[in-house]
Amino acid sequence: MKKDAKIFVAGGQSGLVGTAIVRSLIKNGYTNIITRKRSELDLESSVQVENFFEKEKPEYVFLAAALVGGIMANKTRKADFIYDNLQIQNNVIHASWKNKVKKLMFLGSSCIYPKLAKQPIKESYLLTGPLEETNDAYAISKIAGIKMCQSYNEQYGTNFISVMPTNLYGPHDNFDLNSSHVLPALIRKFHDAKIGHKKEVVLWGTGNVYREFLYVDDMADACVYLMEHYDNSEIINIGTGVDLKIKELAQIIKKIVGFKGKIVWDSTKPDGTPKKLLDVSKLLSLGWKPQMELEKGIGIEYDWFLHNLKN
């Protein structure tokens, strides 16, 4: 990518992932970055997307816009998750082909892999077993996006690549307890308990499942790096290659937030996938590795939360 190339970051105005990609592009010297608010461009509207691409003619596209959420949101809004994400993907990928975009990056998710996949999860394990039931609608929409990119590459000779990030966290995260992922939800719960002088915090599940977490600016740096160095239809994982128990994560966040009470685990609530650790050897072999240490990254996220707190 030339430094003055026209780059469209879908989701770059407000999302966790998109805003981080914009920060990374700027840091790496790119000067012609386009973003749009949802009020300016509804990515679920094929007419609006086609008009935007015809007018702006971006050369490169990061498809980072998606409807995302934690276990509760995925469980109760399956229709929204599959419909909205398919609409966004279909419109942006198709318009990119029609308008001769040089390269597109589709951001998937590690939830595309089978629930009981061997650990660590290699890219080749896609579609080798049943998905985690709590977020299968979202996962299927993301798998469809991968297959769409691969199909356009095969049929039309496009250069559309797909990356699978692990669980992300950082500035611009979603702290709404009805729709957030586990890490920001824990920050919110411990913060609210601390402010409310509560004696205990009740958390979902057993705390014995394992998760991997990647600071979102590390993920964004990997995305920019891959746009510069990777041209292949095969998907590629983005992660740290290190995981920990949710119980351990809760203790770290409890300490950072400064909550002094006790943690109670509600084992009647679902845990989700028992273990989800990505094999990132393919990414590391290309010369990239993550920089942010987990505890430091959570501290930065909590500071951002405090400065941007909305009840």
C-alpha positions in Angstrom: 0.0 0.0 0.0 1.3 3.4 -0.9 1.2 5.9 2.0 -1.3 8.1 0.1 -3.5 5.2 -1.1 -7.2 5.7 -0.5 -8.1 3.4 2.4 -11.7 2.8 3.6 -12.0 1.5 7.2 -15.6 0.2 7.6 -16.4 0.6 11.3 -13.5 3.1 11.7 -15.6 5.9 13.3 -16.6 4.3 16.6 -15.9 0.5 16.9 -13.3 -1.1 19.0 -11.6 -2.7 16.0 -12.1 0.0 13.4 -10.8 2.9 15.5 -7.7 0.9 16.4 -7.0 0.2 12.7 -7.3 3.9 11.9 -4.8 4.6 14.8 -2.4 2.1 13.4 -2.7 3.3 9.8 -1.9 6.9 11.0 1.0 5.7 13.1 2.4 3.9 10.0 2.3 7.0 7.9 -0.9 6.5 5.8 -2.5 9.8 5.0 -5.7 9.1 3.0 -8.1 7.2 5.3 -11.8 7.3 4.9 -14.4 6.5 7.6 -18.1 7.1 7.9 -20.5 7.2 10.8 -23.5 4.9 10.6 -25.7 8.0 10.2 -23.7 8.9 7.0 -23.4 5.4 5.6 -25.6 2.4 6.5 -23.6 -0.6 5.5 -26.7 -2.8 5.6 -28.1 -0.8 2.7 -26.8 -2.1 -0.7 -27.8 1.1 -2.4 -25.9 3.3 0.0 -22.8 1.1 -0.1 -22.8 0.9 -3.9 -23.2 4.7 -4.1 -20.4 5.3 -1.6 -18.0 3.0 -3.4 -18.8 4.5 -6.9 -18.2 8.0 -5.6 -15.2 7.4 -3.3 -13.4 4.6 -5.2 -11.3 3.3 -2.3 -8.2 1.3 -3.2 -8.0 -0.7 0.0 -10.7 -1.8 2.4 -10.6 -3.0 6.0 -14.0 -4.6 6.7 -14.1 -4.1 10.5 -17.8 -3.3 10.9 -20.0 -5.9 12.5 -22.7 -6.5 15.1 -20.9 -8.1 18.0 -21.6 -9.1 21.6 -21.1 -11.5 24.4 -22.9 -14.7 25.4 -26.2 -13.0 26.4 -26.5 -10.9 23.3 -25.6 -13.8 21.0 -28.1 -16.1 22.8 -31.1 -13.7 22.6 -30.5 -11.9 19.3 -29.5 -14.7 16.9 -31.6 -13.3 14.0 -30.0 -9.9 14.4 -26.5 -11.3 14.5 -26.8 -13.4 11.3 -28.9 -11.0 9.3 -27.0 -7.7 10.1 -23.6 -9.3 9.6 -24.5 -11.0 6.3 -25.9 -7.8 5.0 -22.8 -5.7 5.9 -20.4 -8.3 4.5 -22.3 -9.0 1.3 -22.6 -5.3 0.5 -19.0 -4.3 1.2 -17.4 -7.3 -0.4 -19.5 -7.2 -3.5 -19.1 -3.4 -3.9 -15.3 -3.8 -3.5 -15.2 -6.3 -6.4 -17.5 -4.1 -8.6 -15.3 -1.0 -8.0 -12.0 -2.8 -8.5 -10.6 -2.5 -4.9 -7.0 -3.6 -5.0 -7.2 -5.4 -1.7 -9.8 -6.1 1.1 -9.3 -7.5 4.6 -12.3 -9.2 6.2 -12.1 -9.4 9.9 -13.6 -12.6 11.2 -13.6 -14.1 14.7 -12.1 -17.0 16.6 -15.6 -18.2 17.3 -15.7 -19.6 13.7 -13.9 -22.7 15.0 -15.5 -25.9 16.3 -16.5 -25.8 20.0 -14.3 -28.8 20.8 -11.5 -28.0 18.4 -8.0 -29.4 19.3 -5.9 -26.8 21.1 -4.2 -24.6 20.1 -6.5 -24.0 17.1 -4.9 -24.1 13.7 -6.6 -22.3 10.7 -7.1 -25.8 9.1 -9.6 -26.7 11.9 -12.4 -24.5 10.3 -15.5 -26.6 9.5 -14.2 -29.8 11.2 -16.9 -30.0 13.9 -20.0 -28.4 15.5 -19.9 -24.8 16.6 -20.4 -23.4 20.1 -24.3 -23.2 20.3 -24.3 -19.8 22.2 -22.9 -17.9 19.2 -23.4 -20.2 16.2 -25.5 -17.6 14.3 -22.7 -15.0 14.5 -20.0 -17.6 13.7 -21.9 -18.8 10.6 -22.2 -15.2 9.3 -18.4 -14.9 9.7 -17.7 -18.2 8.0 -19.9 -17.0 5.1 -17.7 -13.9 4.9 -14.6 -16.0 4.7 -16.1 -18.2 2.0 -17.3 -15.1 0.1 -13.8 -13.6 0.0 -12.3 -17.0 -1.1 -15.0 -17.4 -3.8 -14.5 -13.9 -5.2 -10.7 -14.6 -5.3 -11.3 -17.8 -7.1 -13.9 -16.6 -9.6 -12.9 -13.0 -10.1 -9.2 -12.9 -9.3 -9.7 -10.4 -6.4 -7.2 -10.1 -3.5 -9.5 -10.4 -0.5 -7.9 -11.8 2.7 -9.5 -12.9 5.9 -8.0 -12.7 9.4 -9.3 -14.3 12.6 -8.6 -12.3 15.7 -8.9 -13.8 19.2 -10.8 -12.0 22.0 -10.0 -8.3 21.8 -10.0 -5.5 24.4 -8.9 -1.9 24.7 -10.1 1.7 24.2 -13.6 2.0 22.6 -14.7 -1.3 24.1 -18.4 -2.0 24.8 -19.2 -1.9 28.6 -22.9 -2.5 28.3 -23.6 -5.5 30.5 -26.4 -6.7 28.2 -24.2 -7.0 25.1 -20.5 -6.8 26.1 -17.8 -9.4 26.0 -16.3 -11.0 29.1 -13.3 -8.6 29.8 -15.2 -5.3 29.6 -18.1 -6.8 31.4 -15.9 -7.7 34.3 -14.4 -4.2 34.4 -17.9 -2.8 34.5 -19.1 -5.2 37.2 -16.2 -4.7 39.5 -16.3 -0.9 39.0 -20.0 -0.7 39.7 -19.6 -2.9 42.8 -16.7 -0.7 44.0 -18.7 2.5 43.5 -21.8 0.9 45.1 -19.8 -0.4 48.1 -21.0 -3.9 47.4 -19.6 -6.9 49.4 -19.6 -9.3 46.5 -19.7 -9.6 42.7 -21.6 -12.4 41.1 -20.1 -13.7 37.8 -21.4 -16.1 35.2 -20.3 -19.7 35.0 -17.6 -21.5 36.9 -14.6 -19.3 35.9 -12.7 -22.5 34.8 -12.8 -21.9 31.1 -9.8 -20.6 29.3 -9.6 -17.6 27.1 -6.9 -15.7 25.1 -6.9 -11.9 25.0 -5.2 -9.5 22.6 -4.9 -5.8 23.0 -6.8 -4.2 20.1 -3.9 -1.9 19.0 -1.7 -5.0 18.7 -4.4 -6.6 16.5 -4.6 -3.4 14.4 -0.9 -3.4 13.9 -1.1 -7.0 12.8 -3.9 -6.2 10.3 -1.9 -3.3 8.7 1.2 -5.6 8.6 -0.8 -8.3 6.9 -2.3 -5.9 4.4 1.3 -5.0 3.5 2.8 -8.5 3.5 0.1 -11.2 3.0 -1.7 -12.2 -0.2 -3.4 -15.5 0.2 -7.0 -16.8 0.3 -6.2 -19.0 3.3 -7.4 -17.5 6.6 -4.8 -16.4 9.2 -5.1 -16.2 13.0 -4.2 -13.1 15.1 -3.6 -13.7 18.8 -1.0 -14.0 21.5 -0.8 -17.8 21.7 -1.2 -17.5 25.5 -4.5 -18.0 27.5 -5.6 -17.9 31.1 -8.6 -19.0 33.2 -11.5 -16.5 33.5 -11.0 -16.9 37.3 -7.5 -15.6 36.9 -8.7 -12.8 34.6 -11.3 -11.8 37.2 -8.6 -11.5 39.9 -6.5 -9.3 37.7 -9.4 -7.0 36.9 -10.5 -6.9 40.6 -7.0 -5.8 41.6 -6.8 -3.1 38.8 -10.3 -1.7 39.6 -9.6 -1.8 43.3 -12.7 -3.8 44.4 -12.2 -5.2 47.9 -15.2 -7.6 48.2 -15.5 -11.3 47.2 -16.3 -13.0 43.9 -19.2 -15.5 43.7 -19.5 -17.8 40.6 -23.0 -18.6 39.4 -22.5 -22.0 37.9 -26.1 -22.2 36.7 -25.1 -19.7 33.9 -23.3 -21.0 30.8 -19.5 -20.9 30.4 -19.3 -21.1 26.7 -16.5 -22.9 24.9 -14.2 -24.7 27.4 -10.9 -23.5 25.9 -10.1 -21.3 22.9 -6.5 -20.7 22.2 -5.3 -19.8 18.7 -2.3 -21.3 17.0 -0.5 -18.1 15.8 2.6 -19.8 14.3 1.6 -18.8 10.8 1.4 -15.1 11.8 4.7 -15.3 13.8 6.4 -16.9 10.8 5.6 -13.8 8.8 7.6 -11.6 11.3 4.9 -10.1 13.5 4.4 -10.5 17.3 2.2 -8.8 19.9 3.7 -6.2 22.2 1.2 -5.4 25.0 1.3 -7.3 28.3 -2.2 -8.2 29.5 -2.2 -6.5 32.9 -0.9 -3.3 31.5 -3.4 -3.4 28.6 -6.3 -3.9 31.1 -5.1 -0.9 33.1 -5.1 1.3 29.9 -8.7 0.0 29.1 -9.9 0.9 32.7 -8.4 4.4 32.4 -10.2 4.8 29.1 -13.5 3.6 30.7 -13.1 6.0 33.6 -12.6 9.0 31.2 -15.4 8.0 28.9 -17.9 6.7 31.5 -21.5 6.9 30.5 -24.1 5.5 32.8 
